Amino acid sequence: MASTSSSLPAPAPPPTTLFALIHELHSTINDAIDTALTWDQLQSPPINYTLVRPIVQRFAPKTQDEKANGTATPALAIPGGQDGGESGVARKLHSQKYQGPCLGMVIYALMANRIQYVSLSAGDLSYEPLQTTRAAFCELLAIKILRTFPHPDEPASLVSELVRGYCAFDGAPEEVWQSMGDDRENVEEMTSSALELAIVSTSKRFLSLPLIQHLISLIYKGQLIYAPVSTRSIITDSYAEEDLAEVYVYNPYEAGWLDHQRLKVPKWRKTMEAGSFIILMILYVSTLAAKDLHHVQAIEIIYIIFSFGFVLEEFAASKEHGWAVYAANAWNAFDMAYITIFLLYFLLRIFALASHSPNTSDLAFDILAIAACIIFPRLVFFVVRENVVILALRGMVASFVQFMIVTVLAFSGICFCLWTLGRATWTVKQIVWLMAQIWFGSSYLGFSASSSFHPIFGPLVLISYAALCNVLLITMLIAILSNKFAAINQNAHEEHLFQRVVKTVEGVKSDALFSYLPPINILAFAILVPLSWICSPRTLHRINVFAIRLTSFPILIAISAYERYTYRAKQRAIHLNSSTIDSVMDVQKPGLLNSWLTGGSEMLISSVFEASSYISSPLASGISTPPKASDISTIQNDDDVAEGNEAVKIIKASKKEKRQSTRTPFDSPLAKIFGRSNSTDKDNITSKGKDPEKVVGNDEVEALKKELEEVRKSQFRMEELLNRVLSAPSTGNS
């Protein structure tokens, strides 16, 4: 048994830099997945033992203690603490030193590869099934590797791994950095966490894991606090008088009554946003009720100022995590639509007052009235949650808009044809309105007006158009929307959990601007931004904290009183030793426009894979790629491998005859039972005077052999009993 490890090549250790790790995983996944598979097939036992387990065992993070002992802490094992977590004394976490990449780095690399595969699947439809399978395989590996975290009983430690910021080019060769030129500083600042990449890559299965949802629940309620490192903040206040942990467990009795950081907790942020939106809606209704075309009323001025505070808050939110994370929230689309309507109203209103045009003012108020279609439903969404109709609304609207765009472009030729035939009596506006009426079911209008275009071609064109609309296209639209709703309804649970993660991650802000409610945030923006250019970080921090406590004094007192009342004795403060907050003080900010549009995640990941040519010699994966299905079906027919033949029947039940063939050895325990060593390995082992069949006989293999043997004996007894029962009537008759 001691020679088992020496007979098979040991897998090479994973890279320790993120850039090399991304490309190493990319090469490993390309070699492992060469055909399109479904999610259920990826989770099947043959794939799990031959592909998933070897990759997970190689890339799973290992601490120094694990490597020394040769064992890993089980994912579900919770070691007992000294006090069982009952005492309220703060307990510091032990520092974890990994032998290779840490958990956050591995999951970040997997999510980066998933984004790349999704992009490749959209770019080439011929390889879309294969690239989609590889993207799903990345998500499956992330799920498996997350379960290998050595300390699952420490949520703060696990969250710190998932929210730690990385740059995709960390550890890249110097040639890659030199090729960027002046953009190197901007690229270094484009950091994101593994959790944010999971949202960008829409890894809904990974984010819907109970462990992830438990951590998200702790973050949402404010029991776990972390300060995300962001270089895209409008007002950066990362100074602290003492060392702060990146992630810690909140204790209200240690925080004080005026803890200004509680204003950034997603739970309280949502409550304050709902209150601000109610005030905004009241001001909106009052402004339309007190409409004056010639003068500006006081209520209108208050409404405009409050709305600009709302616009500033949404702009800072989109800039904080990037447009990709901001757009993933289904309700932000309503906010952006309202902002567009408000800005259009404001510009027309200013122009009307400057030019003394009552008609323009009337048009501005008419446009503002359209916002009621958005404000009132948006308020309902604050109350109604976990509704499949609301979840499906966004996807169905997107499908409807895409279908209508294609339809309008396709029927533009019919509009031009009708205008050419009846330009003497019909205008373009009248023709478009007639076509819209026919589209929505008023086909009789086309029959009555067809002769006015042309006595012959008019009826022919309009009747053909009416038939296409009411018979073919409407049926297709209903089918598309029905399939969309059915797909969302089938995965409604995962979609809801995904939206929950998006809201929580988006709700955790590092920008000091989010500590001020509209419209006070406008005043804070006008004062603190210029001060950040001339004041030291310590002075800016003190001014910011004083201003927050002064403007939010009643809210902070109410939050502290409520949390002290509901505090449980099991909660305790946990401080991490490492902190990355101080390292972002001197980082140069990227451009506002670039950060707001995309946040740099997808563009940065694509650039990483474009730089693969700079890797001179890719690292050996150290993982044997399993044989094809045709090789698995040709296992040798020996008496010593009877259990292996049973496994082959599961893989390919239609083939009962076993043929002889040579194949490469596997790396998994089942492969050691079912596989056949090649002639070279047998010669090497035989030359040492040892039986090759005894080499694979470790404890795990022997246990699997015994289990398979018991299953075969039980099956044989059941078949024998069944034969006796069936043969009993015939014996009695004779």
Disulfide bonds with the S-S distance in Angstrom:
none
